[in-house]
Amino acid sequence: MGIGIRPDLCSKGYGSRVIRLAVQESRHLYGTKAVYLDVREWNHRAVKCYASAGF
């Protein structure tokens, strides 16, 4: 799955909401299996968003 937020909608909390919903859906579909993500290190906003979500 790829997740992206339009640049004009960044820094408004949408990323955190999307991550939370994606994790909820993953738990629903796959139970307690681990959730992994891959993020480009240069994408500082995404790194910060994922870190604040507990990754």
C-alpha positions as a Markdown table, in Angstrom:
| # | Residue | x | y | z |
|---|---|---|---|---|
| 1 | Met | 0.0 | 0.0 | 0.0 |
| 2 | Gly | 1.3 | 3.5 | -0.7 |
| 3 | Ile | 0.2 | 6.5 | 1.3 |
| 4 | Gly | 0.6 | 10.0 | 0.1 |
| 5 | Ile | -0.8 | 13.4 | 1.1 |
| 6 | Arg | -1.2 | 16.3 | -1.3 |
| 7 | Pro | 1.4 | 19.0 | -0.5 |
| 8 | Asp | -1.3 | 21.6 | 0.2 |
| 9 | Leu | -2.8 | 19.3 | 2.8 |
| 10 | Cys | 0.4 | 18.6 | 4.7 |
| 11 | Ser | 0.9 | 19.6 | 8.3 |
| 12 | Lys | -2.8 | 19.5 | 9.0 |
| 13 | Gly | -3.0 | 16.2 | 10.8 |
| 14 | Tyr | -4.3 | 14.2 | 7.8 |
| 15 | Gly | -1.2 | 12.0 | 7.7 |
| 16 | Ser | -1.6 | 10.9 | 11.3 |
| 17 | Arg | -5.3 | 10.1 | 10.6 |
| 18 | Val | -4.4 | 8.1 | 7.5 |
| 19 | Ile | -1.7 | 6.1 | 9.4 |
| 20 | Arg | -4.1 | 5.4 | 12.3 |
| 21 | Leu | -6.8 | 4.2 | 9.9 |
| 22 | Ala | -4.3 | 2.0 | 7.9 |
| 23 | Val | -3.1 | 0.3 | 11.1 |
| 24 | Gln | -6.7 | -0.3 | 12.2 |
| 25 | Glu | -7.5 | -1.8 | 8.9 |
| 26 | Ser | -4.4 | -4.0 | 9.0 |
| 27 | Arg | -5.3 | -5.2 | 12.5 |
| 28 | His | -8.8 | -6.0 | 11.2 |
| 29 | Leu | -7.5 | -7.9 | 8.2 |
| 30 | Tyr | -4.4 | -9.6 | 9.6 |
| 31 | Gly | -4.8 | -9.7 | 13.4 |
| 32 | Thr | -1.7 | -9.2 | 15.4 |
| 33 | Lys | 0.8 | -9.6 | 12.6 |
| 34 | Ala | 3.5 | -7.0 | 12.6 |
| 35 | Val | 3.0 | -3.8 | 10.5 |
| 36 | Tyr | 6.1 | -2.7 | 8.7 |
| 37 | Leu | 6.7 | 0.4 | 6.7 |
| 38 | Asp | 9.3 | 1.7 | 4.4 |
| 39 | Val | 9.9 | 5.5 | 4.1 |
| 40 | Arg | 12.5 | 7.5 | 2.3 |
| 41 | Glu | 14.9 | 9.0 | 4.8 |
| 42 | Trp | 14.8 | 12.4 | 3.0 |
| 43 | Asn | 11.1 | 12.6 | 3.5 |
| 44 | His | 11.4 | 14.3 | 6.9 |
| 45 | Arg | 7.6 | 15.0 | 7.2 |
| 46 | Ala | 6.8 | 11.4 | 6.7 |
| 47 | Val | 9.5 | 10.2 | 9.1 |
| 48 | Lys | 8.1 | 12.6 | 11.8 |
| 49 | Cys | 4.6 | 11.4 | 11.1 |
| 50 | Tyr | 5.4 | 7.7 | 11.4 |
| 51 | Ala | 7.5 | 8.3 | 14.5 |
| 52 | Ser | 4.7 | 10.2 | 16.2 |
| 53 | Ala | 2.4 | 7.2 | 15.3 |
| 54 | Gly | 4.8 | 4.9 | 17.2 |
| 55 | Phe | 6.9 | 3.4 | 14.4 |
